[in-house]
Amino acid sequence: MTFLTKSAARYGDIFKFHILGFPMVMVNHPDHVEHVLVRRAENYTKQGVVIFDLAETVLGNGLIRTPGGPDHARQRKLMQPTFRPNVVGFFTQNMIQEAIHLTEMWRPSAGKGTPVNVTDDAGQIALRIVTRSLFSADVSETARDFELAFADANEVLGSLFRNPFPPLSFPSRRRTMMRSATKRMKTFVENFVDRRIATNDVRDDLLGMLMRATYEDDGGHMPIKQLYDEVLNLVIAAFETTTSGISWALYLIAKHAEVGRRFVNEIDTQLQGRIPTYQDLNNLTYTRQIVDETLRLYSPAYQTMRAAIEDDDIGGYHVPAGTNIYLNSYVTHRHPNFWQDPEKFDPERFTPEAIAERPKHAYFPFGSGPRICIGKYFALAELQLILAIVAQRYRLEIPPDQGPTVADQLITLHPRGGVRLLVHER
Ligand code: HEM
């Protein structure tokens, strides 16, 4: 990240560098980000892109990794209705119950002077939320193995990105770890799908909706192999990103007393002690600003790539067909032309007036264009609800003797060792 930030400062908004020996063009200007993700999205594919090739064994042909174009559009059309804001509202019950569960988990530690590992606990909750929403299932027993398998895969893929040797094609500890992790994650989700099919159970959860959805062109249902891939893609996409988001948000609130006071004041005034509902979220505007600013500083899915299908021109630079394009929201979210004092945590950057003054693509934690995060509204509701419910019950504090929490650049931006905070009953 330091290398890329320094390179952007030195070479400007578009420059070439190498990852894993591959030439890569980084675009850092909001106009260039918009060009690749939105305006000329049809010319930028995930086909043959190193980061997605590495993840092929895990992600298969699911939405995250599928190259793009008409196949992606067809699949996305089938899945999109399941993630509309009104449908997400239906799943917020799970988020609310699990957020309450999180506050219960912290009760024994409250006021005892022993920090809780927010990231470990939020991870459990985030996984329970997505699996309950997908499968209507309580995953307490098998969840830990999924979490460990995911952590291994995140570690292997993150480290491969920095140091490609030995590659996954060589027999090595990495390969063994990755194979085992992939198998365990696949088994976790496939068991749920198989059981549903075997019992012919009809449910109004995400899995049920995806099984009933039909393709627009031929009216058919999703083939089983595709269903396995999509379901694992959803669990993976939803689990670690929201875990990191919750962790960083609670860390930043604990670190910034004035923000914390305004936040609690909003929660108390708007909710008057009531448990929040989906309908309350529109009124929790400062909470949303905190979420937005957290995702600016610690954008969990901080990097992505595309390859140019045909020759193009980006901001006056010739981009030959086949060029790999690299986008890094961690770096763009600190672009000095659009963000004053970029390292400062300041939710005021996300008032409607402040947003209107910036180019739209100076901020893209959920990506943009046809491949924008399908779970955006799900994630935002989850983050707002969990923050609100935690704040109703606890004041969080960074242990006085603790050093700064740093970000590990895995496939996601993970707080190293987890965010550790002291919890005090309010
Ligand atoms: C704070 C939480 C989250 C963040 C920051 C995030 C971020 C992103 C980003 C940046 C992309 C675009 C990647 C690219 O262009 O290559 C993406 C795609 C995706 N996300 Fe999320 N995500 C989050 C939560 C979720 C959740 C909760 C779900 C599902 C319930 C989800 C499902 C997906 C899927 C399926 C895609 C692929 C969409 C496509 O290519 O059509 N994400 N996400």
Boltz pocket constraint, residues with backbone or C-beta under 6 A from the ligand:
constraints:
  - pocket:
      binder: B
      contacts: [[A, 63], [A, 64], [A, 65], [A, 76], [A, 130], [A, 233], [A, 234], [A, 237], [A, 238], [A, 239], [A, 241], [A, 242], [A, 245], [A, 295], [A, 299], [A, 300], [A, 301], [A, 303], [A, 304], [A, 305], [A, 364], [A, 365], [A, 366], [A, 367], [A, 368], [A, 370], [A, 371], [A, 372], [A, 373], [A, 374], [A, 375], [A, 376], [A, 378], [A, 379]]
      max_distance: 6.0
